[in-house]
Amino acid sequence: MHLFFVEPTMNLLDRILDRTQRFPKLVDPPTHAALDYLTTAYFMVVAGALWGRHRRGATAALINGCMVLGMSILTDYPGGLKKISFRTHGKGDIAQMMTAAALPVVLGFARSSAATPLLLQAADEFVVISATDFDALESSRRSRRAA
């Protein structure tokens, strides 16, 4: 069964990822993996800190933490099960960044201080996406095959 929105969404995410690849690449796949697991921990700490006083903020943090953890576990990089490519992981990072920025609005707490950790992480995610070479693993595999 074909979902009518999957292909256009993936094309859009590909175009966004291609645009970010124009920035200098300072983050390699192992470093990105470490940052992802730290981001998961960050979201879990935020969720715990917000749980007693702002349940929607805590829920948004849990959703984002689970997104990052799920993508990290499945990705073809150190610490992952190698089920999805690093480039596909980059598209997931874009979706997670947009989720972190959108959930405070969607859940109605954008003007609350509980939105701040999510919005800061979305901005940080943009920097990490822009600084990561999502084609590095594929490029190194191609050059090894050619040798």
C-alpha positions in Angstrom: 0.0 0.0 0.0 1.4 3.4 -1.0 1.0 6.3 1.3 0.4 9.4 -0.7 2.5 11.6 1.5 5.6 9.5 2.0 7.3 10.1 -1.3 6.8 13.9 -1.4 7.9 14.2 2.2 11.1 12.2 1.6 11.8 14.3 -1.5 11.4 17.5 0.6 13.7 16.1 3.4 16.3 15.1 0.7 16.3 18.7 -0.7 16.7 20.2 2.8 19.5 17.7 3.6 21.2 18.6 0.3 21.1 22.3 1.2 22.7 21.7 4.6 25.5 19.7 3.0 26.9 23.0 1.7 28.1 24.0 5.2 31.6 23.0 6.4 31.6 19.4 7.7 33.0 19.2 11.3 31.0 16.2 12.6 31.8 12.7 11.4 29.5 9.7 11.9 31.0 8.4 15.2 30.8 11.9 16.7 27.2 12.3 15.4 26.3 9.0 17.0 27.7 10.2 20.4 25.8 13.4 20.1 22.6 11.5 19.3 22.9 9.4 22.5 23.6 12.5 24.5 20.6 14.2 23.0 18.4 11.2 24.0 19.7 11.6 27.6 19.1 15.3 27.4 15.4 14.8 26.5 14.9 12.2 29.2 16.4 14.5 31.8 14.1 17.4 30.5 11.1 15.0 30.7 11.9 14.1 34.2 12.4 17.7 35.3 9.1 18.8 33.7 7.0 15.7 34.7 5.6 17.1 38.0 5.0 20.6 36.8 4.3 20.6 33.1 3.0 17.3 31.7 2.7 18.4 28.1 6.3 19.7 28.1 7.4 16.4 29.6 5.5 14.4 27.0 7.0 16.5 24.1 10.5 15.8 25.5 9.7 12.1 25.7 8.4 12.0 22.2 11.6 13.7 20.9 13.9 11.5 23.1 12.2 8.4 21.7 12.5 9.7 18.1 16.3 10.3 18.5 16.8 7.0 20.3 14.8 5.0 17.7 16.7 6.6 14.8 20.0 6.1 16.6 19.5 2.4 17.3 18.5 1.7 13.6 21.3 3.8 12.0 24.3 2.5 10.1 26.9 4.1 12.4 28.8 3.2 15.6 26.2 2.1 18.2 23.5 1.4 15.7 22.0 -1.8 14.2 22.8 -0.7 10.6 19.2 -1.0 9.4 18.9 2.5 7.8 21.6 4.6 6.0 23.3 7.5 7.7 21.7 9.7 5.0 18.2 8.5 5.9 19.1 9.2 9.5 19.8 12.8 8.5 16.3 13.0 7.1 15.0 11.7 10.4 17.1 14.4 12.2 15.3 17.0 10.2 11.9 15.6 11.1 12.9 15.4 14.8 14.2 19.0 14.7 10.8 20.2 13.2 9.0 18.1 15.8 10.9 19.7 18.7 10.1 23.1 17.4 6.4 22.3 16.6 5.2 20.4 19.6 5.2 23.3 22.0 2.9 25.1 19.5 0.7 22.1 18.7 0.4 21.2 22.4 -0.3 24.8 23.4 2.6 25.7 25.5 4.8 27.7 23.1 4.8 30.7 25.5 5.7 28.7 28.5 9.2 28.2 29.9 8.7 24.5 29.3 9.1 25.2 25.6 12.6 26.6 26.0 14.5 23.3 26.2 12.7 22.0 23.1 13.3 25.1 21.1 17.0 25.3 22.1 17.4 21.6 21.1 15.8 22.3 17.7 18.2 25.1 17.1 21.1 22.9 18.2 19.9 20.1 15.9 20.0 22.5 13.0 23.7 23.2 13.8 24.5 19.5 14.1 22.6 18.6 10.9 24.5 21.4 9.0 27.9 20.3 10.4 27.5 16.6 9.7 28.6 14.9 6.5 25.7 12.5 6.0 27.3 11.1 2.8 30.6 10.3 4.6 29.9 6.6 5.2 28.7 6.0 1.6 31.7 7.9 0.2 34.2 5.9 2.2 32.5 2.6 1.1 32.7 3.6 -2.6 36.3 4.5 -2.4 37.2 1.2 -0.6 35.3 -0.7 -3.3 37.2 1.2 -6.0 40.6 0.4 -4.5 
